[in-house]
């Protein structure tokens, strides 16, 4: 504990938001006020980024037919993924993988174009632009949770097809379709765990000391 620590109640709230954040697929319609949406996006915009490059771009999808075309891209990739999974394909096809038609808001999170000029922190790790965008998405996710809203990250799409659909410039790349809105309830555990797809692994299996594979 240091002099810079938040009061206990505020610390508890931060850890609660982290623990109760869920990748949501079931939404109950409704709307999000412009003021609240702006507040959530501002939280995303406050994320850290390598070299302060701020590579994130968010596209709000307000056109319903466009939502439908995005959902179709997701469905096409869902089928291709099922085929690639082989013997697990039937189980996969039973999973709900998106809530594009049901959520209040759809946002596409993308990496900006012309990222090559940003060298600081990326000379040996160019993928740090993706890490920076992921931090912004996580900020948005946690802010949504504390506001009582669900959010789901959909990554089942062919990036170039979505880029073409949304008119992204050469070099820009969509990373996520984000479904955002009210939910009837939050999952008590990750949905894939509840569906029997996979069990989360404990931190102890992923924490080493001084060298790979050396447990504390």
SEMARDO-459967 format. One record per atom (N, C-alpha, C): residue in one letter; z, y, x. Coordinates in steps of 0.02 Angstrom, whole numbers, plus 50000, padded with zeros to 5 digits. Each point is the difference from the previous one (the first is absolute). Example, Ala and Ser with C-alpha at 12.3 -4.5 7.8 and 13.67 -1.06 7.14 Angstrom:
2
<fipa a <50390 49716 50660>> <fipa a <50000 50059 49955>> <fipa a <50000 50060 50045>> <fipa s <49964 50053 49982>> <fipa s <50003 50059 50042>> <fipa s <50037 50055 49961>> 
// end
This chain:
216
<fipa x <50000 49940 50042>> <fipa x <50000 50060 49958>> <fipa x <50000 50062 50044>> <fipa x <49959 50049 49983>> <fipa x <49998 50062 50038>> <fipa x <50010 50058 49952>> <fipa x <50007 50060 50028>> <fipa x <50009 50060 49959>> <fipa x <49939 50015 49957>> <fipa x <49943 49969 50016>> <fipa x <49938 50014 49963>> <fipa x <49989 49952 49941>> <fipa x <50045 49953 49991>> <fipa x <49991 49950 49946>> <fipa x <50007 50034 49932>> <fipa x <49963 49974 49951>> <fipa x <50006 50023 49931>> <fipa x <50068 49977 49972>> <fipa x <50022 50033 49947>> <fipa x <50060 49975 49966>> <fipa x <49989 49929 49975>> <fipa x <50054 49962 49991>> <fipa x <49995 49928 49984>> <fipa x <49957 49987 49938>> <fipa x <50009 50040 49947>> <fipa x <49962 49988 49938>> <fipa x <49925 50009 50012>> <fipa x <49981 50047 50041>> <fipa x <49930 50011 50014>> <fipa x <49972 49945 50045>> <fipa x <50040 49976 50047>> <fipa x <49978 49943 50042>> <fipa x <49990 49938 49956>> <fipa x <50046 49989 49954>> <fipa x <49994 49942 49955>> <fipa x <49936 50004 49959>> <fipa x <49983 50061 49978>> <fipa x <49940 50008 49959>> <fipa x <49937 49984 50040>> <fipa x <49998 50020 50063>> <fipa x <49942 49986 50042>> <fipa x <49991 49925 50009>> <fipa x <50055 49965 50017>> <fipa x <49996 49928 50010>> <fipa x <49984 49964 49934>> <fipa x <50024 50026 49945>> <fipa x <49984 49970 49936>> <fipa x <49926 50006 49984>> <fipa x <49972 50057 50013>> <fipa x <49928 50010 49988>> <fipa x <49959 49951 50042>> <fipa x <50019 49991 50062>> <fipa x <49965 49953 50044>> <fipa x <50005 49929 49973>> <fipa x <50061 49981 49979>> <fipa x <50011 49931 49977>> <fipa x <49966 49986 49934>> <fipa x <49995 50050 49956>> <fipa x <49973 49989 49933>> <fipa x <49927 50019 49992>> <fipa x <49969 50024 50053>> <fipa x <49928 50014 49997>> <fipa x <49963 49934 49989>> <fipa x <49953 50001 49955>> <fipa x <49961 49940 49985>> <fipa x <49925 50017 49998>> <fipa x <49960 49951 50018>> <fipa x <49927 50006 49994>> <fipa x <49983 49980 49928>> <fipa x <49992 50050 49957>> <fipa x <49995 49987 49928>> <fipa x <49928 49985 49979>> <fipa x <49995 49955 49951>> <fipa x <49936 49982 49970>> <fipa x <50000 50009 49924>> <fipa x <50058 50008 49971>> <fipa x <50006 50006 49927>> <fipa x <50024 50071 49983>> <fipa x <49960 50035 49962>> <fipa x <50015 50070 49982>> <fipa x <50001 50007 49924>> <fipa x <50033 50053 49977>> <fipa x <50008 50010 49928>> <fipa x <49965 50063 49976>> <fipa x <49945 50019 50033>> <fipa x <49962 50058 49978>> <fipa x <50036 50064 50016>> <fipa x <50000 50046 49951>> <fipa x <50035 50063 50010>> <fipa x <49962 50048 50044>> <fipa x <50034 50053 50018>> <fipa x <49969 50052 50042>> <fipa x <50050 50022 50053>> <fipa x <49974 50036 50049>> <fipa x <50040 50032 50051>> <fipa x <49983 50074 49998>> <fipa x <50050 50043 49995>> <fipa x <49986 50071 49997>> <fipa x <49969 50024 50065>> <fipa x <49959 50052 49996>> <fipa x <49970 50027 50062>> <fipa x <50052 50020 50051>> <fipa x <50057 50027 49976>> <fipa x <50052 50021 50046>> <fipa x <50030 49941 50038>> <fipa x <50012 49944 49964>> <fipa x <50028 49941 50032>> <fipa x <49949 49969 50047>> <fipa x <49937 49996 49981>> <fipa x <49949 49972 50044>> <fipa x <49995 50041 50064>> <fipa x <50003 50065 49993>> <fipa x <49997 50043 50059>> <fipa x <50060 49988 50045>> <fipa x <50059 49990 49970>> <fipa x <50061 49987 50039>> <fipa x <49993 49934 50039>> <fipa x <49973 49949 49968>> <fipa x <49990 49936 50033>> <fipa x <49950 50005 50057>> <fipa x <49946 50035 49988>> <fipa x <49950 50007 50053>> <fipa x <50026 50043 50058>> <fipa x <50043 50048 49984>> <fipa x <50030 50039 50054>> <fipa x <50045 49957 50043>> <fipa x <50036 49953 49968>> <fipa x <50041 49953 50039>> <fipa x <49955 49958 50046>> <fipa x <49943 49978 49974>> <fipa x <49953 49962 50042>> <fipa x <49977 50043 50059>> <fipa x <49985 50062 49986>> <fipa x <49973 50046 50050>> <fipa x <50051 50016 50055>> <fipa x <50063 49988 49988>> <fipa x <50052 50013 50049>> <fipa x <50010 49941 50048>> <fipa x <49958 49950 49995>> <fipa x <50007 49942 50044>> <fipa x <49985 50019 50073>> <fipa x <50027 49961 50047>> <fipa x <49982 50011 50070>> <fipa x <49929 49976 50013>> <fipa x <49968 50029 50050>> <fipa x <49934 49976 50019>> <fipa x <49991 50009 50075>> <fipa x <49966 49954 50031>> <fipa x <49990 50002 50072>> <fipa x <49960 50063 50018>> <fipa x <50026 50037 50049>> <fipa x <49967 50061 50022>> <fipa x <49995 50053 49946>> <fipa x <50039 49994 49947>> <fipa x <49998 50044 49941>> <fipa x <49929 50005 49973>> <fipa x <49964 49944 50000>> <fipa x <49930 50001 49977>> <fipa x <49994 49999 49925>> <fipa x <50053 49978 49964>> <fipa x <49999 49998 49927>> <fipa x <49934 49971 49974>> <fipa x <49988 49936 50013>> <fipa x <49935 49971 49984>> <fipa x <49990 49983 49927>> <fipa x <50051 50009 49959>> <fipa x <49996 49978 49930>> <fipa x <49959 50048 49956>> <fipa x <49964 49970 49955>> <fipa x <49966 50037 49946>> <fipa x <50013 49960 49936>> <fipa x <50018 50035 49946>> <fipa x <50014 49968 49936>> <fipa x <49949 50024 49949>> <fipa x <49970 49953 49965>> <fipa x <49952 50016 49947>> <fipa x <50031 49978 49933>> <fipa x <50012 50048 49956>> <fipa x <50026 49983 49934>> <fipa x <49942 49980 49955>> <fipa x <50006 49942 49969>> <fipa x <49947 49974 49957>> <fipa x <50018 50016 49928>> <fipa x <49974 50055 49974>> <fipa x <50016 50021 49932>> <fipa x <49947 49978 49950>> <fipa x <49942 49978 50024>> <fipa x <49945 49979 49958>> <fipa x <50008 49926 49981>> <fipa x <50007 49986 49935>> <fipa x <50013 49931 49977>> <fipa x <49943 49952 50017>> <fipa x <49937 50018 49990>> <fipa x <49946 49954 50020>> <fipa x <50001 49985 50075>> <fipa x <50019 50049 50041>> <fipa x <50005 49989 50071>> <fipa x <50055 49950 50016>> <fipa x <50055 50005 49964>> <fipa x <50053 49949 50007>> <fipa x <49972 49930 49988>> <fipa x <49959 49995 49948>> <fipa x <49971 49936 49984>> <fipa x <49956 49973 50056>> <fipa x <49962 50044 50033>> <fipa x <49957 49978 50054>> <fipa x <50042 49978 50061>> <fipa x <50055 50035 50011>> <fipa x <50045 49980 50054>> <fipa x <50031 49932 49984>> <fipa x <50021 49991 49938>> <fipa x <50029 49937 49980>> <fipa x <49950 49943 50008>> <fipa x <49937 50013 49988>> <fipa x <49949 49949 50009>> <fipa x <49993 49980 50073>> <fipa x <50003 50049 50045>> <fipa x <49999 49985 50071>> <fipa x <50058 49955 50020>> <fipa x <50059 50015 49971>> <fipa x <50059 49959 50014>> <fipa x <49990 49929 49974>> <fipa x <49972 49994 49940>> <fipa x <49989 49934 49970>> <fipa x <49951 49960 50042>> <fipa x <49948 50031 50025>> <fipa x <49951 49965 50041>> <fipa x <50033 49973 50064>> <fipa x <50043 50041 50030>> <fipa x <50034 49977 50061>> <fipa x <50053 49948 49983>> <fipa x <50030 50004 49942>> <fipa x <50049 49949 49979>> <fipa x <49967 49931 49998>> <fipa x <49940 49997 49973>> <fipa x <49964 49937 49997>> <fipa x <49982 49975 50069>> <fipa x <49977 50045 50044>> <fipa x <49983 49980 50068>> <fipa x <50061 49976 50038>> <fipa x <50057 50034 49990>> <fipa x <50062 49979 50033>> <fipa x <50021 49931 49976>> <fipa x <49994 49988 49935>> <fipa x <50018 49934 49973>> <fipa x <49957 49945 50032>> <fipa x <49936 50015 50007>> <fipa x <49956 49951 50032>> <fipa x <50020 49986 50072>> <fipa x <50022 50052 50035>> <fipa x <50020 49992 50070>> <fipa x <50066 49963 50007>> <fipa x <50041 50001 49947>> <fipa x <50064 49966 50003>> <fipa x <49996 49925 49990>> <fipa x <49943 49977 49978>> <fipa x <49990 49928 49993>> <fipa x <50047 49969 49950>> <fipa x <50043 49954 50022>> <fipa x <50042 49961 49955>> <fipa x <50052 50043 49964>> <fipa x <50012 50060 50024>> <fipa x <50048 50045 49967>> <fipa x <49966 50047 49951>> <fipa x <49935 49992 49989>> <fipa x <49962 50048 49960>> <fipa x <50025 50003 49928>> <fipa x <50015 49944 49970>> <fipa x <50022 50000 49930>> <fipa x <50065 50037 49992>> <fipa x <50047 49988 50046>> <fipa x <50064 50035 49997>> <fipa x <49990 50075 50009>> <fipa x <49955 50019 50046>> <fipa x <49987 50070 50012>> <fipa x <49970 50034 49939>> <fipa x <49954 49968 49966>> <fipa x <49967 50030 49943>> <fipa x <50047 50011 49941>> <fipa x <50057 49968 50001>> <fipa x <50050 50011 49947>> <fipa x <50043 50062 50012>> <fipa x <49997 50026 50061>> <fipa x <50040 50058 50017>> <fipa x <49969 50064 49973>> <fipa x <50042 50046 49977>> <fipa x <49976 50066 49981>> <fipa x <49998 50043 50063>> <fipa x <49942 50023 50019>> <fipa x <49993 50033 50065>> <fipa x <49992 50076 49994>> <fipa x <49994 50027 49940>> <fipa x <49992 50072 49993>> <fipa x <50017 50022 49930>> <fipa x <50013 50066 49993>> <fipa x <50015 50029 49934>> <fipa x <49959 50063 49988>> <fipa x <49938 49998 50023>> <fipa x <49958 50060 50000>> <fipa x <49990 50028 49930>> <fipa x <49990 49957 49950>> <fipa x <49988 50025 49933>> <fipa x <50064 50022 49964>> <fipa x <50057 49974 50022>> <fipa x <50063 50009 49963>> <fipa x <50044 50057 50027>> <fipa x <49990 50019 50062>> <fipa x <50046 50049 50031>> <fipa x <49982 50071 49979>> <fipa x <50047 50045 50011>> <fipa x <49989 50070 49982>> <fipa x <49951 50035 50046>> <fipa x <50004 49986 50065>> <fipa x <49958 50033 50049>> <fipa x <49973 49949 50050>> <fipa x <49938 50012 50021>> <fipa x <49970 49961 50054>> <fipa x <49982 50048 50057>> <fipa x <50024 49984 50059>> <fipa x <49984 50038 50060>> <fipa x <49967 49954 50050>> <fipa x <49950 50025 50034>> <fipa x <49971 49964 50057>> <fipa x <50022 50035 50063>> <fipa x <50034 49963 50044>> <fipa x <50022 50027 50064>> <fipa x <49950 49980 50054>> <fipa x <49976 50048 50036>> <fipa x <49947 49987 50049>> <fipa x <50016 50034 50067>> <fipa x <49970 49973 50052>> <fipa x <50002 50031 50066>> <fipa x <49943 50051 50003>> <fipa x <50015 50058 50030>> <fipa x <49950 50053 50005>> <fipa x <49944 49980 50048>> <fipa x <49947 50037 49997>> <fipa x <49945 49991 50048>> <fipa x <50017 50036 50065>> <fipa x <49958 49991 50050>> <fipa x <50006 50035 50064>> <fipa x <50067 49988 50034>> <fipa x <50026 49939 49993>> <fipa x <50066 49985 50030>> <fipa x <49995 49991 50076>> <fipa x <49940 49989 50026>> <fipa x <49992 49986 50071>> <fipa x <50022 50058 50044>> <fipa x <49997 50061 49973>> <fipa x <50019 50058 50040>> <fipa x <50075 50004 50012>> <fipa x <50039 49962 49961>> <fipa x <50073 50000 50008>> <fipa x <50018 49945 50050>> <fipa x <50016 50020 50061>> <fipa x <50013 49952 50054>> <fipa x <50075 49991 50012>> <fipa x <50039 50053 49989>> <fipa x <50072 49998 50011>> <fipa x <50032 49942 49962>> <fipa x <50027 49951 50036>> <fipa x <50033 49943 49969>> <fipa x <49953 49945 49977>> <fipa x <49934 50010 50008>> <fipa x <49951 49952 49974>> <fipa x <49952 49975 50054>> <fipa x <50008 50022 50062>> <fipa x <49952 49980 50051>> <fipa x <50000 49924 50010>> <fipa x <50060 49971 50000>> <fipa x <50005 49927 50008>> <fipa x <50015 49965 49935>> <fipa x <50022 50038 49950>> <fipa x <50017 49971 49935>> <fipa x <49966 50040 49944>> <fipa x <49933 49994 49994>> <fipa x <49964 50040 49951>> <fipa x <50022 49986 49928>> <fipa x <50029 49940 49987>> <fipa x <50022 49983 49933>> <fipa x <50061 50040 49978>> <fipa x <50027 50043 50043>> <fipa x <50058 50040 49980>> <fipa x <49982 50049 49944>> <fipa x <49936 50014 49990>> <fipa x <49981 50040 49941>> <fipa x <50017 49963 49936>> <fipa x <49987 49934 50000>> <fipa x <50017 49959 49942>> <fipa x <50075 49995 49990>> <fipa x <50037 49996 50056>> <fipa x <50073 49999 49996>> <fipa x <50026 50065 49970>> <fipa x <49970 50055 50017>> <fipa x <50021 50065 49974>> <fipa x <49988 50004 49925>> <fipa x <49941 49978 49978>> <fipa x <49986 49999 49928>> <fipa x <50049 49954 49964>> <fipa x <50017 49944 50030>> <fipa x <50047 49954 49970>> <fipa x <50069 50032 49991>> <fipa x <50019 50042 50047>> <fipa x <50064 50036 49993>> <fipa x <49997 50047 49940>> <fipa x <49943 50033 49989>> <fipa x <49993 50044 49943>> <fipa x <50004 49961 49935>> <fipa x <49969 49941 49998>> <fipa x <50002 49959 49941>> <fipa x <50071 49977 49986>> <fipa x <50037 49981 50052>> <fipa x <50069 49979 49990>> <fipa x <50043 50058 49975>> <fipa x <49989 50060 50026>> <fipa x <50037 50058 49973>> <fipa x <49987 50008 49925>> <fipa x <49937 49994 49981>> <fipa x <49981 50006 49930>> <fipa x <50034 49945 49959>> <fipa x <50002 49940 50025>> <fipa x <50030 49943 49966>> <fipa x <50074 50011 49988>> <fipa x <50035 50022 50051>> <fipa x <50073 50011 49993>> <fipa x <50014 50059 49954>> <fipa x <49961 50053 50005>> <fipa x <50009 50056 49955>> <fipa x <49988 49980 49928>> <fipa x <49948 49959 49988>> <fipa x <49987 49976 49933>> <fipa x <50058 49960 49973>> <fipa x <50029 49957 50043>> <fipa x <50056 49958 49977>> <fipa x <50060 50042 49979>> <fipa x <50016 50051 50038>> <fipa x <50059 50041 49982>> <fipa x <49986 50041 49937>> <fipa x <49936 50012 49985>> <fipa x <49982 50035 49938>> <fipa x <49993 49952 49941>> <fipa x <50013 49935 50013>> <fipa x <49996 49951 49946>> <fipa x <49930 49976 49984>> <fipa x <49953 50011 50047>> <fipa x <49931 49980 49990>> <fipa x <49983 49941 50045>> <fipa x <49957 49956 49975>> <fipa x <49976 49944 50040>> <fipa x <49937 50019 50037>> <fipa x <49989 49965 50056>> <fipa x <49938 50009 50037>> <fipa x <49977 49934 50028>> <fipa x <49935 49988 49998>> <fipa x <49971 49939 50029>> <fipa x <49944 50017 50048>> <fipa x <50000 49966 50056>> <fipa x <49949 50009 50051>> <fipa x <49949 49944 49992>> <fipa x <49939 50018 49983>> <fipa x <49946 49952 49991>> <fipa x <49953 50005 50060>> <fipa x <49990 49944 50034>> <fipa x <49957 49999 50059>> <fipa x <49942 49951 49992>> <fipa x <49991 49975 49940>> <fipa x <49945 49953 49986>> <fipa x <49937 50040 49981>> <fipa x <49963 50020 50050>> <fipa x <49936 50034 49988>> <fipa x <49962 50001 50066>> <fipa x <49934 50006 49994>> <fipa x <49959 50007 50059>> <fipa x <49998 50074 50019>> <fipa x <50028 50020 50058>> <fipa x <50008 50071 50015>> <fipa x <49937 50042 49995>> <fipa x <49944 49975 50024>> <fipa x <49939 50040 49998>> <fipa x <49976 50010 49929>> <fipa x <50008 49949 49958>> <fipa x <49979 50007 49931>> <fipa x <50041 50054 49965>> <fipa x <50065 50002 50013>> <fipa x <50042 50051 49969>> <fipa x <49985 50069 50030>> <fipa x <49988 50002 50065>> <fipa x <49981 50063 50032>> <fipa x <49936 50029 49970>> <fipa x <49951 49957 49989>> <fipa x <49937 50022 49970>> <fipa x <50011 50025 49928>> <fipa x <50042 49964 49963>> <fipa x <50013 50019 49930>> <fipa x <50031 50069 49996>> <fipa x <50044 50016 50047>> <fipa x <50037 50063 49998>> <fipa x <49970 50055 50043>> <fipa x <49944 49986 50032>> <fipa x <49966 50051 50039>> <fipa x <50036 50019 50064>> <fipa x <50034 49953 50032>> <fipa x <50034 50015 50063>> <fipa x <49949 50014 50054>> <fipa x <50015 50046 50045>> <fipa x <49953 50015 50055>> <fipa x <50000 49944 50051>> <fipa x <49948 49995 50041>> <fipa x <49998 49948 50052>> <fipa x <50062 50005 50044>> <fipa x <50030 49943 50015>> <fipa x <50060 49999 50042>> <fipa x <50065 49998 49961>> <fipa x <50000 50025 49938>> <fipa x <50059 49995 49958>> <fipa x <50006 49929 49973>> <fipa x <50061 49978 49986>> <fipa x <50009 49932 49978>> <fipa x <50057 49994 49949>> <fipa x <49986 49973 49941>> <fipa x <50054 49989 49951>> <fipa x <50045 49943 50022>> <fipa x <50065 50011 49993>> <fipa x <50048 49949 50022>> <fipa x <50038 49970 49941>> <fipa x <50006 50037 49945>> <fipa x <50042 49976 49945>> <fipa x <49978 50031 49935>> <fipa x <50001 49959 49947>> <fipa x <49998 50025 49932>> <fipa x <50072 49997 49975>> <fipa x <50028 50057 49982>> <fipa x <50070 50005 49982>> <fipa x <50006 50010 49924>> <fipa x <50034 49953 49968>> <fipa x <50014 50004 49928>> <fipa x <50070 50029 49992>> <fipa x <50007 50051 49960>> <fipa x <50063 50037 49996>> <fipa x <50016 50016 49927>> <fipa x <50063 49988 49980>> <fipa x <50018 50018 49932>> <fipa x <50063 49967 49975>> <fipa x <50019 50016 49938>> <fipa x <50059 49969 49970>> <fipa x <49992 49924 49994>> <fipa x <50057 49966 50004>> <fipa x <50001 49927 49991>> <fipa x <50056 49983 49951>> <fipa x <49993 49943 49966>> <fipa x <50053 49978 49955>> <fipa x <50062 49981 50039>> <fipa x <49991 49970 50058>> <fipa x <50055 49982 50044>> <fipa x <49972 49987 50069>> <fipa x <50044 50003 50049>> <fipa x <49981 49984 50069>> <fipa x <50015 49927 50013>> <fipa x <49957 49967 50037>> <fipa x <50012 49930 50017>> <fipa x <50067 49994 50037>> <fipa x <50040 49949 49985>> <fipa x <50063 49991 50035>> <fipa x <49991 49977 50072>> <fipa x <49940 49976 50017>> <fipa x <49982 49979 50067>> <fipa x <49925 50010 50007>> <fipa x <49972 49995 50060>> <fipa x <49927 50006 50007>> <fipa x <49963 49954 49953>> <fipa x <49947 50025 49968>> <fipa x <49965 49961 49950>> <fipa x <49974 49934 50028>> <fipa x <49975 50001 50061>> <fipa x <49973 49938 50029>> <fipa x <50054 49948 50011>> <fipa x <50060 50023 50011>> <fipa x <50056 49953 50005>> <fipa x <50016 49972 49931>> <fipa x <50001 50042 49949>> <fipa x <50014 49978 49932>> <fipa x <49946 49951 49976>> <fipa x <49939 50010 50022>> <fipa x <49945 49957 49979>> <fipa x <49994 49936 50042>> <fipa x <50045 49992 50048>> <fipa x <49999 49941 50042>> <fipa x <49945 49998 50052>> <fipa x <49970 50058 50015>> <fipa x <49946 50002 50049>> <fipa x <50028 49993 50071>> <fipa x <50055 50035 50014>> <fipa x <50029 49997 50067>> <fipa x <50071 50027 49997>> <fipa x <50043 49972 50044>> <fipa x <50069 50024 50005>> <fipa x <50005 50050 50058>> <fipa x <50034 50056 49990>> <fipa x <50011 50047 50055>> <fipa x <50040 49966 50056>> <fipa x <49985 50018 50061>> <fipa x <50035 49972 50057>> <fipa x <50056 50047 50022>> <fipa x <50055 49973 50026>> <fipa x <50056 50043 50020>> <fipa x <49984 50041 50063>> <fipa x <50035 50056 50006>> <fipa x <49991 50042 50059>> <fipa x <50014 49962 50064>> <fipa x <50048 49954 49999>> <fipa x <50018 49964 50060>> <fipa x <49942 49961 50030>> <fipa x <49952 49980 49958>> <fipa x <49941 49965 50025>> <fipa x <49950 50046 50035>> <fipa x <50010 50064 49993>> <fipa x <49951 50049 50025>> <fipa x <50030 50048 50050>> <fipa x <50061 49988 50021>> <fipa x <50035 50045 50046>> <fipa x <50013 49964 50066>> <fipa x <49971 50026 50053>> <fipa x <50008 49971 50067>> <fipa x <50037 50050 50045>> <fipa x <50018 49976 50058>> <fipa x <50033 50045 50048>> <fipa x <49970 49990 50069>> <fipa x <49974 50055 50026>> <fipa x <49973 50005 50069>> <fipa x <49934 49963 50010>> <fipa x <49985 49948 49962>> <fipa x <49937 49965 50008>> <fipa x <49982 49965 49936>> <fipa x <49937 49987 49990>> <fipa x <49975 49967 49939>> <fipa x <50033 49932 49992>> <fipa x <50025 49987 49940>> <fipa x <50028 49935 49984>> <fipa x <50071 49989 50023>> <fipa x <50030 50049 50033>> <fipa x <50069 49993 50023>> <fipa x <50046 50032 49948>> <fipa x <50038 49958 49966>> <fipa x <50045 50025 49948>> <fipa x <50061 50034 50030>> <fipa x <50029 50044 49961>> <fipa x <50060 50033 50023>> <fipa x <50058 49952 50003>> 
// end
